[in-house]
Amino acid sequence: MGKNIIKTNDNQTLKITELNSVGSGLCDNGMVYPQLSNGEYDLDTGTHILDIDNTDWFKSLDTNDEKIVNQYVKDNTDFWVDNKE
């Protein structure tokens, strides 16, 4: 797992964490980008993590990548619910 800092054509800086088990990267803004065979990310075809409706994608996450995704959702969205009583 590693973070890549990427400069876009419009000079924005993106911080993307590799999700190797699913060939994607999770940006700090919640967008998930597919990783190309050359190691770069396809920044034109991103999907927000909460908009991914492919259960196979989530099932394909290995333990480390699943922790990254779960931590992002927990820290950055209202979607996560802790069932503490």
Secondary structure, DSSP 8 states (H G I E B T S, - for coil): --EEEEE-TTS-EEEEEEEGGGTEEEETTSEEEEB-TTS-B-TTS-EEGGG---HHHHHT--HHHHHHHHHHHHHH-S-------
